[in-house]
Amino acid sequence: MLLYPPIKDLLGQVPSRYMLVNLVASRARKLSSEAESSGEPLEEKAVSLAIQEVADGTLTVEEAEEGLSAGESAQESAQTEA
């Protein structure tokens, strides 16, 4: 079984395999959640879409960290309101 794009190419975008797995998994969950809430089916598997985003350079570690910190602050504000 061949993986496209190759892991070595993906690791050029992300510093470690561990971070790559976490980045792709996080993005895939977000894509699946967005597709489910909108009722639109995904044309490809969410993991495949996330991997392609990393390979294209549209998904980076910095963007994921920014999204995570924004999500954390939204979650904190929701908890304080409750």
C-alpha positions as CSV (number, residue, x, y, z in Angstrom):
1,M,0.0,0.0,0.0
2,L,1.4,3.4,-1.0
3,L,0.7,6.6,0.8
4,Y,0.3,9.7,-1.2
5,P,1.8,12.1,-0.4
6,P,4.7,10.3,1.2
7,I,5.3,10.7,4.9
8,K,8.7,12.3,4.2
9,D,7.0,15.0,2.2
10,L,4.5,15.6,5.0
11,L,7.3,15.8,7.6
12,G,8.7,18.7,5.5
13,Q,5.7,20.7,6.6
14,V,5.4,19.4,10.2
15,P,8.4,18.9,12.6
16,S,7.5,15.4,13.9
17,R,5.4,12.4,13.2
18,Y,3.6,12.8,16.5
19,M,2.6,16.4,15.7
20,L,1.6,15.3,12.1
21,V,-0.8,12.7,13.5
22,N,-2.3,15.1,16.0
23,L,-2.7,17.8,13.4
24,V,-4.3,15.6,10.8
25,A,-6.6,13.9,13.4
26,S,-7.7,17.3,14.8
27,R,-8.5,18.7,11.4
28,A,-10.3,15.5,10.3
29,R,-12.5,15.7,13.3
30,K,-13.3,19.3,12.5
31,L,-14.1,18.6,8.9
32,S,-16.4,15.7,9.9
33,S,-18.2,17.8,12.4
34,E,-18.7,20.7,10.0
35,A,-20.0,18.3,7.3
36,E,-22.4,16.7,9.8
37,S,-23.7,20.0,11.0
38,S,-24.2,21.3,7.5
39,G,-25.7,18.1,6.2
40,E,-23.3,18.0,3.3
41,P,-21.5,14.7,2.7
42,L,-17.7,14.8,2.2
43,E,-16.4,13.9,-1.2
44,E,-13.4,12.1,0.3
45,K,-12.6,10.8,3.8
46,A,-11.9,13.5,6.3
47,V,-8.4,12.1,7.0
48,S,-7.5,12.2,3.3
49,L,-8.7,15.8,3.1
50,A,-6.7,16.8,6.1
51,I,-3.5,15.1,4.8
52,Q,-3.9,16.9,1.5
53,E,-4.2,20.2,3.3
54,V,-0.9,19.5,5.1
55,A,0.7,18.5,1.8
56,D,-0.6,21.7,0.1
57,G,0.6,23.8,3.0
58,T,-2.9,25.2,3.7
59,L,-2.9,23.5,7.1
60,T,0.1,24.3,9.4
61,V,1.0,23.7,13.0
62,E,0.8,27.5,13.7
63,E,-2.8,27.7,12.3
64,A,-3.8,24.7,14.3
65,E,-2.4,26.2,17.5
66,E,-4.2,29.5,16.8
67,G,-7.5,27.6,16.3
68,L,-6.9,25.6,19.5
69,S,-6.3,28.7,21.6
70,A,-9.3,30.4,20.1
71,G,-11.4,27.3,20.9
72,E,-10.1,27.1,24.4
73,S,-11.0,30.8,25.1
74,A,-14.5,30.2,23.7
75,Q,-14.9,27.2,25.8
76,E,-13.7,29.1,28.9
77,S,-16.1,31.9,28.3
78,A,-19.0,29.4,27.8
79,Q,-18.1,27.8,31.1
80,T,-18.0,31.1,33.0
81,E,-21.4,32.0,31.6
82,A,-22.9,28.7,32.7
